[in-house]
Structures are given as structure tokens and as C-alpha cells.
Amino acid sequence: QWQAQRLERRLDKLRGLLNAVDEAALKYATGQVIADARGPFARSILVNVGRNRGIREGYAAINGDGFVGRVVHAGDSASRIILVTDLNSRIPVLVGPSATRAVLVGDNGATPRLEFLPGNTQVFAGDEVSTSGHAGLLPRGLRIGSVVALGEKEFRVRPHAELSEREYVSILFFDTPVVIARDRGTDEKDQATAPSSVPASRAAVQAPKQHANAPINSRAR
């Protein structure tokens, strides 16, 4: 009976992933989280889908609740996804009903910071935050989380996706000239995230490169 209940829970999560993809024309691949890497410099996960399923570096990853992160390394059969909370994460976002532009900056904590808000902007606790699609790297409109106000001018975002309890994620195929150009530029340097000769758990603890995250656009409810 417990196996049937576990299967039903997995099916519920998969249904949530399907519902999260709001744009019919946007293809995606769903994979299982097979390892993660946590530490002072890494908030990332490894999933069991890669270039053999069409995955490119820069693609957005979501679950049934919203945006999770983006692909930073794509191997033949596995990909590493940097989470929105990672120290290296920089995501252009829209905040609140006025769709104010800002940048969501990770710091390895549970609630990334909102930075570069215009000086006269009014932001309130509970305002929704989503990807802006700026620069054509991520789809516009992927829901990320809601604002948490810590002070008069200090705002953080609590992600809708429960990043500590991931089992499946969907990677959105959002091909733009920028994404394609950047992916081709790293093809030769990073052919595999988890080579067949290296166990997935070992590959998962390798620290990601210290480069700034590219903006990302996608849609999720």
C-alpha cells in the first residue's frame, strides 16, 4: 500500500509539472533529481536528462510550483541546474502589479534579495515576482515567489517552489539566438556534467563555474 501511495504522490507532482507549462508552443523535458550539491558556494541539483533529450545550457527549470533555476552544465545524459538561491544566481525579474524591473540575487540563503529597484518604487510584502525575460535568455512570466519585506528598503523573495524537496523538474526549451550562441560557446569546454565513468553523486559536488547567471524567460503558473 505504501508503494501505491508513493506512486500516487509522484503522479501528482508530474501533473503539477504539466500544469506549470503555460505556453503550449514551449516544449520541455521532465527529469528526476538524482543528486544535489550544497555548501558555502553551491546550491545546485543534478537531473537525469541532458543533451540526448535536447537540453541546452541556459534553459530554465521549473516544478509544479514555479521557477527553480537554470541549466549551467549539460552533459549527454545529465544536467546541472543552479538554483535561484545560489550565490551565483542573477535573475532579471518583474515585481508586483506594476511589473517593476529588478534583479533577484541569490546568496545561498533561503530567500534571495531584490536589488536594483528604482528609487521611487513601492514594493509591498506579498507582491508576486516573476521572470522578466530581459535579454532573451529566459521566458517572461515564470512565477518565482512573493516579496518578504525585512525593512523599509530591504526586500527578499520567498520562492514558491520548495527547493529542499525536489523530486522532478521540467526543463523548458526556450531557444533564442542568445541562448544558442552561449550554449555553442561552452559546448567544447563542458561536454559532460556527469560522465559515465564518474558516479552521479560525485559529479554533483563539483563546484559550478563562478560566472554570472544569464537572465532567463519562461512561463509557469
C-alpha positions as CSV (number, residue, x, y, z in Angstrom):
1,Q,0.0,0.0,0.0
2,W,2.8,2.5,0.8
3,Q,4.3,1.8,-2.7
4,A,0.9,2.7,-4.3
5,Q,0.7,5.9,-2.2
6,R,4.3,6.8,-3.1
7,L,3.4,6.3,-6.8
8,E,0.3,8.5,-6.5
9,R,2.4,11.3,-4.9
10,R,4.8,11.1,-7.8
11,L,1.9,11.2,-10.3
12,D,0.6,14.3,-8.5
13,K,3.9,16.0,-8.9
14,L,4.2,15.1,-12.5
15,R,0.7,16.5,-13.1
16,G,1.8,19.7,-11.4
17,L,4.7,20.0,-13.8
18,L,2.5,19.6,-16.8
19,N,0.1,22.4,-15.4
20,A,3.1,24.7,-14.8
21,V,3.9,24.9,-18.5
22,D,1.6,27.8,-19.6
23,E,2.7,28.2,-23.2
24,A,1.6,25.4,-25.5
25,A,4.3,26.0,-28.0
26,L,7.0,25.7,-25.5
27,K,8.4,22.2,-25.4
28,Y,10.0,20.7,-22.3
29,A,11.7,17.6,-20.8
30,T,10.9,16.3,-17.4
31,G,13.7,14.7,-15.4
32,Q,14.3,13.2,-11.9
33,V,16.7,14.8,-9.4
34,I,19.4,12.3,-8.9
35,A,21.8,14.3,-6.7
36,D,22.4,17.7,-5.2
37,A,25.3,19.8,-4.1
38,R,25.1,22.0,-1.1
39,G,27.8,24.0,0.7
40,P,29.0,27.5,1.1
41,F,29.4,28.1,-2.6
42,A,26.9,25.7,-4.3
43,R,23.1,25.4,-4.4
44,S,22.6,23.1,-7.4
45,I,21.0,19.8,-8.4
46,L,21.7,17.2,-11.0
47,V,18.9,15.8,-13.1
48,N,18.9,12.7,-15.4
49,V,18.2,14.5,-18.7
50,G,20.8,16.0,-20.9
51,R,21.8,16.8,-24.5
52,N,20.4,13.4,-25.6
53,R,17.0,14.9,-24.8
54,G,17.7,18.3,-26.4
55,I,18.8,20.2,-23.2
56,R,21.0,23.3,-23.7
57,E,22.9,25.4,-21.1
58,G,20.8,28.4,-20.1
59,Y,17.4,26.7,-20.2
60,A,15.0,27.4,-17.3
61,A,13.9,24.7,-14.9
62,I,10.6,24.7,-13.1
63,N,8.5,22.4,-11.0
64,G,4.8,22.4,-10.3
65,D,5.1,25.5,-8.1
66,G,7.3,27.7,-10.2
67,F,10.8,28.6,-11.3
68,V,13.6,26.5,-9.8
69,G,16.7,27.7,-11.6
70,R,18.6,27.3,-14.8
71,V,20.9,24.8,-16.5
72,V,24.5,25.7,-16.2
73,H,26.1,22.5,-17.5
74,A,24.5,20.0,-19.9
75,G,26.1,16.6,-20.4
76,D,25.0,13.7,-22.6
77,S,22.6,12.3,-20.1
78,A,22.6,14.6,-17.1
79,S,22.4,18.3,-16.5
80,R,23.3,20.5,-13.6
81,I,20.8,23.2,-12.5
82,I,21.9,26.1,-10.4
83,L,19.1,27.1,-8.0
84,V,17.6,30.6,-7.7
85,T,19.0,30.8,-4.2
86,D,22.7,30.1,-5.3
87,L,25.3,32.7,-4.7
88,N,26.0,32.9,-8.4
89,S,22.3,33.4,-9.4
90,R,21.2,36.7,-11.0
91,I,17.7,36.7,-12.5
92,P,16.0,39.7,-14.1
93,V,12.5,39.9,-12.7
94,L,9.3,41.8,-12.6
95,V,7.8,42.8,-9.2
96,G,4.2,43.4,-8.2
97,P,1.2,44.6,-10.3
98,S,3.2,47.5,-11.7
99,A,5.8,45.0,-13.2
100,T,8.7,46.9,-11.8
101,R,12.0,45.7,-13.1
102,A,14.7,44.4,-10.7
103,V,17.3,41.7,-10.3
104,L,16.9,38.7,-8.0
105,V,20.2,37.9,-6.4
106,G,21.0,34.7,-4.6
107,D,23.2,34.5,-1.5
108,N,23.0,30.8,-0.6
109,G,20.2,31.6,1.8
110,A,16.5,30.6,1.6
111,T,15.3,34.0,0.4
112,P,17.2,35.7,-2.4
113,R,17.5,39.5,-2.4
114,L,15.7,42.0,-4.7
115,E,18.3,44.5,-6.0
116,F,18.4,47.4,-8.5
117,L,14.8,48.6,-7.7
118,P,14.1,52.1,-8.9
119,G,14.3,54.6,-6.0
120,N,10.7,55.7,-6.2
121,T,9.2,52.2,-6.5
122,Q,6.6,51.0,-4.0
123,V,7.1,47.3,-3.1
124,F,4.9,45.5,-0.6
125,A,5.1,42.2,1.2
126,G,3.2,39.6,-0.8
127,D,3.9,41.1,-4.2
128,E,4.4,38.5,-6.8
129,V,7.8,38.1,-8.6
130,S,8.3,36.5,-12.0
131,T,11.0,36.3,-14.7
132,S,11.1,39.4,-16.9
133,G,12.6,37.8,-20.0
134,H,15.1,40.6,-20.3
135,A,17.8,39.9,-22.8
136,G,16.0,36.9,-24.2
137,L,17.7,34.3,-22.0
138,L,14.6,33.2,-20.0
139,P,10.9,33.1,-20.8
140,R,8.9,36.0,-19.5
141,G,6.3,35.3,-16.8
142,L,7.7,32.3,-14.9
143,R,6.4,32.8,-11.4
144,I,9.2,32.7,-8.8
145,G,7.9,33.7,-5.4
146,S,6.5,36.5,-3.3
147,V,8.1,39.5,-1.6
148,V,9.1,39.4,2.0
149,A,9.8,42.9,3.5
150,L,12.6,43.0,6.1
151,G,12.9,46.7,6.3
152,E,11.9,50.0,4.6
153,K,14.2,49.3,1.7
154,E,15.3,45.7,2.1
155,F,13.2,43.1,0.2
156,R,13.7,39.4,-0.3
157,V,11.7,36.8,-2.1
158,R,10.3,33.6,-0.8
159,P,10.3,31.1,-3.7
160,H,7.1,29.3,-4.4
161,A,9.0,26.1,-5.3
162,E,10.1,24.1,-2.3
163,L,13.7,23.9,-3.2
164,S,14.6,21.5,-0.4
165,E,12.1,18.9,-1.5
166,R,12.6,18.3,-5.2
167,E,11.9,15.0,-7.0
168,Y,11.1,16.0,-10.6
169,V,11.7,19.2,-12.6
170,S,10.9,20.2,-16.1
171,I,13.4,22.0,-18.3
172,L,11.9,24.4,-20.8
173,F,13.2,24.5,-24.4
174,F,13.4,28.2,-24.9
175,D,15.6,28.7,-27.9
176,T,16.7,32.3,-28.7
177,P,19.8,33.4,-30.6
178,V,21.4,34.4,-27.3
179,V,20.8,31.0,-25.7
180,I,22.0,29.1,-28.7
181,A,25.2,31.3,-29.1
182,R,26.1,30.9,-25.4
183,D,25.5,27.2,-25.4
184,R,27.6,26.6,-28.5
185,G,30.4,28.7,-26.9
186,T,30.6,26.3,-23.9
187,D,30.0,23.0,-25.8
188,E,33.7,22.1,-26.2
189,K,34.6,23.1,-22.6
190,D,31.8,21.3,-20.8
191,Q,30.8,18.2,-22.8
192,A,29.5,16.3,-19.8
193,T,28.1,17.2,-16.4
194,A,28.4,13.6,-15.1
195,P,30.5,11.4,-17.3
196,S,29.6,7.7,-17.3
197,S,32.9,6.9,-15.5
198,V,32.0,9.2,-12.6
199,P,29.2,8.4,-10.2
200,A,26.4,11.0,-10.2
201,S,26.8,11.7,-6.5
202,R,30.5,12.6,-7.1
203,A,29.7,14.8,-10.1
204,A,27.0,16.6,-8.1
205,V,29.5,18.1,-5.6
206,Q,31.7,19.7,-8.2
207,A,31.5,23.5,-7.7
208,P,29.9,25.4,-10.6
209,K,31.9,28.0,-12.5
210,Q,32.0,31.4,-11.0
211,H,30.3,33.2,-13.8
212,A,27.3,35.4,-13.6
213,N,23.9,33.8,-14.4
214,A,22.3,34.8,-17.6
215,P,18.8,36.2,-17.5
216,I,16.0,33.7,-18.3
217,N,12.5,33.8,-19.8
218,S,9.7,31.2,-19.4
219,R,6.2,30.8,-18.3
220,A,4.8,28.9,-15.4
221,R,1.7,29.2,-13.4
